[in-house]
């Protein structure tokens, strides 16, 4: 039997309410509001505090110093205690709602703390300093790495969005979306790209409107001096880390459909075929993971040449 002492917090039951934080998105506790929405507030408060304690959050400190937790966490707290409508009240009274709200508050508190720490760099560079137009201009003027990502009939819009996000982060030259590959403004592409899609060049197409096929794209890139690699598991594929190209050589990588891979005719047109070695039953990775490995391996070679 475990006899170690448990962490103790002050009792959450109180006759007076010390939490007088104002919120624009919830009812102000000091305003005159419908008694129906006030009913059960103390019980909801006790349930929420119990759940917060389980997550390591001291509810008394939360109430006493809400400025340390961020306005989003405060609004979420107030919304649960003082719902603004009958529907919101019904949701707040559901058996598991206190646990859900406590988890939301926990996340928002952590987010606020991270945002206050200047040494963390896990937010976008231009988030607070530039407008969207200025940010796009800044991204477009950065030096691009001579890398082109070619997507051959990718099925998943989520995969495409993830690839556009990493393409912006790595500052590749462009991403070519061929065949049935979803493209902006597809909502799932934009959602998973998390704002990066507008900063990524999608290359040029015939007449500026018609999409090139993957085969046409590969031939076009080769004619412009790119060395084109098909990324696929084949008998004659070379492990990606065994390729020793000149770091100044512009390269293009062709990634295929999640189920059937790169089209055979496209592979025959590529200058070389490379693969990622695998050691389990599965012989391939998720395409977005694969793109990240291949691109950052190339960036490593490029960066070494600068040093």
Secondary structure, DSSP 8 states (H G I E B T S, - for coil): -----------S--SS-------TTS--TTS---HHHHTTHHHHHHHHHHHHHHTT--HHHHHHTGGGT-HHHHHHHHHHHS-SSHHHHHHHTSTTHHHHHHHHHHHHHHHHHHHH-TT---S-TTTTTS-HHHHHHHHHHS--EEEEEEEES---HHHHHHHHHHHHHHTEEEEEEETT---TT-HHHHHHHTT-GGGS-----BTTTB---HHHHHHHHHHTT-EEEEE---TT-EEGGG----TTS-EEEEE-BTTTBS-HHHHHHSSEEEE----SS-----HHHHHHHHHHHHHHHHHHHH-
